[in-house]
Amino acid sequence: NCLGIVYTMYVEPSSDIRIETLVGNILANVNVPPPGGHALRFSIGADDRQVIQPPASPTVPCTGLSVYNLFKELGIDHVVTIFCAALSDIKILFFSRSYWKLTEACKAVESLLYPLKYCYTFIPVLPFDLIEILDAPTPFIIGVHSDQKLQALANFDGLWVDLDGASVHLTENVKLAPMPEKPFNRTLSSLFQILKPDIHAADLAFPLNGRMNLKLDSGSPIVADYPKYKDESNKDKQIRAIFIRFFSELFAGYRSCLLIIRINPKPVISFHKVNIFFV
């Protein structure tokens, strides 16, 4: 909203309001509240009323509709492939002619990794003059404008995504690491129940009358209304909950893989890599 007001003042200048004043008010007078704080109401000096609502948690990502939109544009299979590439420490490139789509797509992939944190290079929109960063040997998630597509893919090994064309490509020298079969299949099934419920209802003997009982693979039945599932914001939260459950299943019993060494003055905790295969 603030940027929209500044742009309006630029396109339609006013003798009473200067752009410098608006920018100065934003930088000097707007103190963003910390996560969990109360909503902040303010004005930047253009007879406007603005509200900032901080996130409830400092760690849980706030995605809005970015996750849902990514699944809607690319499809379940493509997004799951990108998710597996991020877990496999594979370089990921997004291409689009829209800077907003690049930012939202990168943010969506990062949020799907929660509670893990992506610790490599993360640049939603790469400036034109920094294209050499793509030659780095370390993994990354980077968004690049489509005008630089040929230059970016010249020596690229990894996974690249064309957001405008809804396509995902993996170079020949890169292979995805296999995911645990049972948790992975349950995740796919739950995603189809949320995003494509008609597929699960297609084989029912009787048509649905407004309400249906869905049973997620976790074993807990939920009763859902079709209007609720049409709510994109709720779908975004449900999708993220599915991936959180995937990590919960994946890391269940991890304490049995911890080895405590007590021969030192201070106990040392190490990870027993062999035991992970028996959890």
C-alpha positions as CSV (number, residue, x, y, z in Angstrom):
1,N,0.0,0.0,0.0
2,C,2.8,2.4,0.9
3,L,4.6,1.8,-2.4
4,G,1.3,2.3,-4.3
5,I,0.8,5.7,-2.6
6,V,4.4,6.7,-3.5
7,Y,3.9,5.6,-7.1
8,T,0.6,7.6,-7.3
9,M,2.4,10.7,-6.1
10,Y,5.1,10.1,-8.7
11,V,2.6,9.8,-11.5
12,E,0.3,12.5,-10.3
13,P,2.4,15.0,-8.4
14,S,0.8,17.1,-5.7
15,S,2.0,20.5,-4.5
16,D,1.0,19.6,-0.9
17,I,2.7,16.2,-0.7
18,R,6.3,15.5,-1.7
19,I,7.7,12.0,-2.4
20,E,10.7,12.8,-0.2
21,T,8.4,13.4,2.7
22,L,6.6,10.1,2.2
23,V,9.8,8.1,1.9
24,G,11.2,9.8,5.0
25,N,8.1,9.0,7.0
26,I,8.3,5.4,6.0
27,L,11.9,5.1,7.0
28,A,11.9,7.2,10.1
29,N,8.5,6.9,11.7
30,V,7.3,3.4,11.0
31,N,8.6,0.9,13.6
32,V,7.6,-2.6,12.5
33,P,6.4,-4.5,15.6
34,P,8.1,-7.8,16.5
35,P,6.5,-11.2,15.8
36,G,3.6,-11.7,18.2
37,G,3.1,-8.0,18.8
38,H,0.0,-6.0,18.3
39,A,-1.1,-4.5,15.0
40,L,0.4,-1.0,14.2
41,R,-1.8,1.7,12.6
42,F,0.1,4.6,11.0
43,S,0.0,7.2,8.2
44,I,2.8,8.2,5.9
45,G,1.5,11.7,5.4
46,A,-0.8,11.3,2.4
47,D,-4.2,11.3,4.2
48,D,-3.9,7.5,4.3
49,R,-4.4,4.9,7.0
50,Q,-2.1,1.9,7.0
51,V,-2.0,-1.2,9.2
52,I,0.9,-3.6,9.9
53,Q,0.0,-7.0,11.4
54,P,3.1,-8.8,12.6
55,P,3.3,-12.6,12.3
56,A,2.2,-14.6,15.3
57,S,5.4,-16.6,15.4
58,P,9.0,-15.6,14.6
59,T,9.8,-19.0,13.0
60,V,6.6,-20.2,11.2
61,P,6.7,-18.6,7.7
62,C,3.8,-16.4,6.6
63,T,3.1,-17.3,3.0
64,G,-0.2,-15.7,2.2
65,L,-1.1,-17.5,-1.0
66,S,2.4,-18.1,-2.4
67,V,2.4,-21.9,-1.7
68,Y,-1.1,-22.4,-3.1
69,N,-0.4,-20.3,-6.2
70,L,2.8,-22.3,-6.9
71,F,0.9,-25.6,-6.8
72,K,-1.9,-24.1,-8.9
73,E,0.5,-22.9,-11.6
74,L,3.0,-25.8,-11.7
75,G,0.9,-28.8,-10.5
76,I,1.6,-31.2,-7.7
77,D,4.2,-33.4,-9.4
78,H,6.3,-30.4,-10.5
79,V,6.3,-28.7,-7.0
80,V,7.1,-32.0,-5.3
81,T,10.1,-32.4,-7.7
82,I,11.3,-28.9,-6.7
83,F,10.8,-29.8,-3.0
84,C,12.9,-33.0,-3.5
85,A,15.6,-31.0,-5.3
86,A,15.8,-28.5,-2.4
87,L,16.2,-31.4,0.1
88,S,18.9,-32.9,-2.1
89,D,21.0,-29.7,-2.1
90,I,20.6,-29.2,-5.9
91,K,20.8,-25.8,-7.5
92,I,17.4,-24.4,-8.3
93,L,16.7,-21.6,-10.8
94,F,13.4,-19.9,-11.4
95,F,12.7,-18.0,-14.6
96,S,9.8,-15.6,-15.2
97,R,9.1,-12.2,-16.8
98,S,7.4,-11.2,-13.5
99,Y,9.6,-10.2,-10.6
100,W,6.6,-10.8,-8.3
101,K,6.2,-14.4,-9.5
102,L,9.9,-15.0,-8.9
103,T,9.7,-13.7,-5.4
104,E,6.6,-15.6,-4.5
105,A,7.9,-18.9,-6.0
106,C,11.2,-18.7,-4.1
107,K,9.4,-17.8,-0.9
108,A,7.0,-20.7,-1.3
109,V,9.8,-23.3,-1.8
110,E,11.6,-22.0,1.3
111,S,8.5,-22.2,3.4
112,L,7.8,-25.8,2.4
113,L,11.1,-26.8,4.0
114,Y,9.9,-25.7,7.5
115,P,10.9,-26.6,10.2
116,L,14.2,-26.9,8.3
117,K,15.9,-23.7,7.3
118,Y,17.5,-23.3,3.9
119,C,21.1,-22.3,4.7
120,Y,22.5,-21.8,1.2
121,T,22.3,-18.8,-1.1
122,F,18.8,-17.6,-1.4
123,I,18.1,-14.7,-3.9
124,P,14.5,-14.4,-5.1
125,V,15.4,-11.8,-7.8
126,L,19.0,-11.8,-9.1
127,P,20.2,-8.4,-10.4
128,F,21.4,-8.4,-14.0
129,D,25.0,-7.5,-13.1
130,L,25.4,-10.5,-10.7
131,I,24.7,-13.3,-13.1
132,E,28.2,-14.7,-12.4
133,I,26.9,-16.0,-9.0
134,L,25.2,-18.8,-10.9
135,D,28.7,-20.3,-11.4
136,A,29.1,-20.9,-7.7
137,P,29.7,-24.5,-6.7
138,T,27.3,-24.4,-3.7
139,P,23.6,-25.0,-3.9
140,F,21.2,-22.1,-4.2
141,I,17.6,-21.0,-4.9
142,I,17.7,-18.0,-7.2
143,G,15.1,-16.2,-9.4
144,V,16.3,-14.8,-12.7
145,H,14.4,-12.7,-15.2
146,S,13.6,-14.6,-18.4
147,D,15.6,-12.1,-20.5
148,Q,18.8,-13.7,-19.0
149,K,17.7,-17.2,-19.5
150,L,20.2,-18.3,-22.1
151,Q,23.1,-16.7,-20.2
152,A,22.0,-18.3,-17.0
153,L,21.7,-21.8,-18.4
154,A,25.0,-21.7,-20.3
155,N,27.0,-23.7,-17.6
156,F,24.1,-24.6,-15.3
157,D,23.8,-28.0,-13.6
158,G,20.7,-28.5,-11.5
159,L,17.0,-27.9,-11.7
160,W,15.4,-25.0,-13.5
161,V,11.8,-23.9,-13.6
162,D,9.9,-21.8,-16.2
163,L,7.1,-20.2,-14.2
164,D,5.5,-18.6,-17.2
165,G,5.5,-21.9,-19.1
166,A,4.7,-24.1,-16.1
167,S,7.6,-26.5,-16.8
168,V,10.4,-28.1,-14.7
169,H,13.7,-29.3,-16.2
170,L,16.5,-31.3,-14.6
171,T,19.9,-31.3,-16.3
172,E,21.5,-34.7,-17.3
173,N,24.3,-34.7,-14.8
174,V,21.9,-34.2,-11.8
175,K,19.8,-36.9,-10.1
176,L,17.3,-36.5,-7.3
177,A,17.8,-38.4,-4.1
178,P,15.0,-40.9,-3.4
179,M,12.5,-39.9,-0.7
180,P,11.3,-42.4,2.0
181,E,8.6,-44.3,0.2
182,K,5.8,-44.5,2.8
183,P,5.8,-40.9,4.1
184,F,6.3,-39.6,0.6
185,N,3.3,-41.5,-0.8
186,R,1.2,-40.3,2.1
187,T,2.2,-36.8,1.4
188,L,1.2,-37.1,-2.3
189,S,-2.1,-38.6,-1.4
190,S,-2.9,-35.8,1.0
191,L,-2.0,-33.2,-1.6
192,F,-4.4,-34.7,-4.1
193,Q,-7.1,-34.7,-1.4
194,I,-6.6,-31.0,-0.8
195,L,-6.0,-29.8,-4.4
196,K,-7.9,-32.3,-6.4
197,P,-10.7,-33.8,-4.3
198,D,-12.7,-34.8,-7.4
199,I,-10.1,-37.5,-8.1
200,H,-10.8,-39.2,-4.8
201,A,-14.5,-38.8,-5.2
202,A,-14.7,-40.0,-8.8
203,D,-15.0,-43.7,-7.8
204,L,-17.7,-43.2,-5.1
205,A,-21.0,-45.1,-5.7
206,F,-23.1,-42.0,-4.8
207,P,-22.5,-38.4,-5.6
208,L,-21.5,-36.0,-2.9
209,N,-24.1,-33.6,-1.5
210,G,-22.2,-30.6,-0.3
211,R,-20.3,-32.4,2.4
212,M,-17.9,-35.3,2.4
213,N,-15.7,-37.1,4.9
214,L,-12.1,-37.1,4.0
215,K,-9.6,-39.3,5.8
216,L,-6.1,-38.2,5.7
217,D,-3.4,-40.9,6.0
218,S,-2.6,-39.8,9.5
219,G,-5.7,-41.6,10.6
220,S,-7.8,-38.7,11.8
221,P,-11.0,-38.0,9.9
222,I,-11.9,-34.5,9.0
223,V,-15.3,-33.2,7.7
224,A,-14.9,-30.6,5.0
225,D,-17.2,-28.3,3.1
226,Y,-16.6,-27.6,-0.6
227,P,-16.8,-23.8,0.1
228,K,-14.0,-24.2,2.7
229,Y,-11.8,-26.0,0.2
230,K,-12.4,-23.3,-2.3
231,D,-10.8,-20.8,0.1
232,E,-7.3,-20.4,-1.2
233,S,-5.9,-19.1,2.1
234,N,-7.1,-22.2,3.9
235,K,-5.7,-24.4,1.1
236,D,-2.3,-22.7,1.5
237,K,-2.3,-23.5,5.2
238,Q,-3.4,-27.1,4.6
239,I,-0.6,-27.7,2.1
240,R,2.0,-26.4,4.5
241,A,0.5,-28.6,7.2
242,I,1.0,-31.7,5.0
243,F,4.7,-31.0,4.6
244,I,5.1,-30.4,8.3
245,R,3.5,-33.8,8.9
246,F,5.9,-35.3,6.3
247,F,8.9,-34.0,8.3
248,S,7.3,-35.2,11.6
249,E,7.1,-38.7,10.2
250,L,10.6,-38.4,8.7
251,F,12.2,-37.3,12.0
252,A,10.2,-39.5,14.3
253,G,12.4,-41.5,16.6
254,Y,15.5,-39.4,15.9
255,R,16.5,-39.6,19.6
256,S,17.4,-43.3,19.2
257,C,20.1,-42.2,16.7
258,L,21.8,-40.0,19.2
259,L,25.0,-41.4,20.8
260,I,26.1,-39.9,24.1
261,I,29.9,-40.1,24.7
262,R,30.6,-39.7,28.4
263,I,34.4,-40.3,28.5
264,N,35.0,-36.6,28.2
265,P,34.7,-34.2,31.1
266,K,31.6,-32.8,29.3
267,P,29.3,-35.3,27.5
268,V,29.4,-35.2,23.8
269,I,26.3,-36.0,21.7
270,S,26.9,-37.4,18.2
271,F,24.6,-38.7,15.5
272,H,24.7,-42.5,14.9
273,K,24.3,-42.6,11.1
274,V,23.7,-46.4,11.0
275,N,20.8,-46.4,13.4
276,I,18.8,-44.0,11.2
277,F,18.0,-46.9,8.8
278,F,16.4,-48.9,11.6
279,V,14.1,-46.1,13.0
